Amino acid sequence: MKWLLLGALLGLLLAFPPLLALLAVVVAAVLPKPLAVAFGLGLGLGVRPSLRGMRRWAR
C-alpha cells in the first residue's frame, strides 16, 4: 500500500510539474517549524501503539 501511494504521488508530480513547485513551497514552509515537524513525525511513526506498553508498566 505504501508503494502504491508513493507511486501515485510520483506519477502526479511527473504529470503536473507545477505540483512539484507547490510541494517544495509547502516543505520549505513547514520545516522551520519544529512543532509541526515533530507532530508529523509522531503521526507518521505511529506513536499510539507504543503507548500500550506504558499502560502495562503502570500496573
C-alpha positions in Angstrom: 0.0 0.0 0.0 2.8 2.3 0.9 4.5 1.8 -2.5 1.2 2.4 -4.3 0.7 5.7 -2.6 4.3 6.7 -3.3 3.9 5.7 -7.0 0.7 7.7 -7.2 2.4 10.7 -5.7 5.4 10.4 -8.1 3.0 9.9 -11.1 1.1 13.1 -10.2 4.4 15.0 -9.8 5.5 13.9 -13.2 2.1 14.5 -14.8 1.7 18.0 -13.3 5.1 19.7 -12.9 3.7 22.7 -11.0 2.8 20.4 -8.2 6.5 19.8 -7.6 7.0 23.5 -7.0 3.9 23.6 -4.7 5.3 20.7 -2.8 8.7 22.4 -2.4 7.0 25.5 -1.1 5.0 23.6 1.4 8.0 21.6 2.6 10.1 24.8 2.9 7.3 26.5 4.9 6.9 23.5 7.3 10.5 22.5 8.0 11.4 25.7 10.0 8.5 24.9 12.4 9.9 22.2 14.8 6.5 21.6 16.4 4.8 20.8 13.0 7.7 18.5 12.1 7.5 16.7 15.4 3.8 16.3 15.1 4.1 15.0 11.6 6.8 12.5 12.6 4.7 11.4 15.6 1.7 10.7 13.3 3.9 9.0 10.7 5.7 6.7 13.1 2.6 5.7 14.9 3.2 6.8 18.5 -0.2 5.3 19.5 0.8 1.6 19.5 3.8 2.3 21.8 1.6 3.9 24.4 0.0 0.4 25.1 3.3 -0.7 26.7 3.2 2.2 29.1 -0.2 1.2 30.5 1.3 -2.3 31.2 4.1 -0.7 33.3 1.6 1.2 35.4 0.1 -1.9 37.0 
